């Protein structure tokens, strides 16, 4: 009896969702990113982590960040001085996809869901204090902070985890779609900046960002698939 009881509880011992649930959450994430108006706050998420990544890359490479600016259409700017331009330019889209993957991994940590929401909300608030200067950017960041902190009022841990995973997947999907816009911009955007700083054309950088975003999505699936395999083996035992 103890063995059977342990096996029955095994599917719930991991914070990773089942394969079917993951595909459902991915579909919901894709659907929300395509809905008018409703998708706007979630485009701000990708834009925020994009500009935050620019800022962190600036600091890591020895530069200084003046401020960041976010716009209602999901665009953003990071104003900085110094640092390594190639790293800073590359970090935006790569960083957004990486943040999405890290948030997804946080959401598979059963005991850390609330901590994850609190940390992410705290990071947004810290960004407001350090790098937000204009009222529009502050307003957008306040909305994002509420998006992370408000779910802490919910008691269902499973719902919190699912919400966090869907947000993570939306960030990755937006990071996957956003670089494609750069192909139509002449002399603008991160890809053209990197092309001017290197011998590599803009399409190379766009392709690299697409590949890294797809990789992050694949790694999320691997986390789910590996957890499902482990649960299956425990049940058989």
Secondary structure as GFF3:
##gff-version 3
##sequence-region A 1 237
A	DSSP	alpha_helix	2	10	.	.	.	ID=ss1
A	DSSP	alpha_helix	19	34	.	.	.	ID=ss2
A	DSSP	alpha_helix	40	60	.	.	.	ID=ss3
A	DSSP	beta_strand	64	70	.	.	.	ID=ss4
A	DSSP	beta_strand	76	81	.	.	.	ID=ss5
A	DSSP	alpha_helix	85	106	.	.	.	ID=ss6
A	DSSP	three_ten_helix	110	112	.	.	.	ID=ss7
A	DSSP	alpha_helix	113	131	.	.	.	ID=ss8
A	DSSP	alpha_helix	135	149	.	.	.	ID=ss9
A	DSSP	three_ten_helix	150	153	.	.	.	ID=ss10
A	DSSP	alpha_helix	157	181	.	.	.	ID=ss11
A	DSSP	three_ten_helix	182	184	.	.	.	ID=ss12
A	DSSP	alpha_helix	189	197	.	.	.	ID=ss13
A	DSSP	alpha_helix	202	236	.	.	.	ID=ss14
###
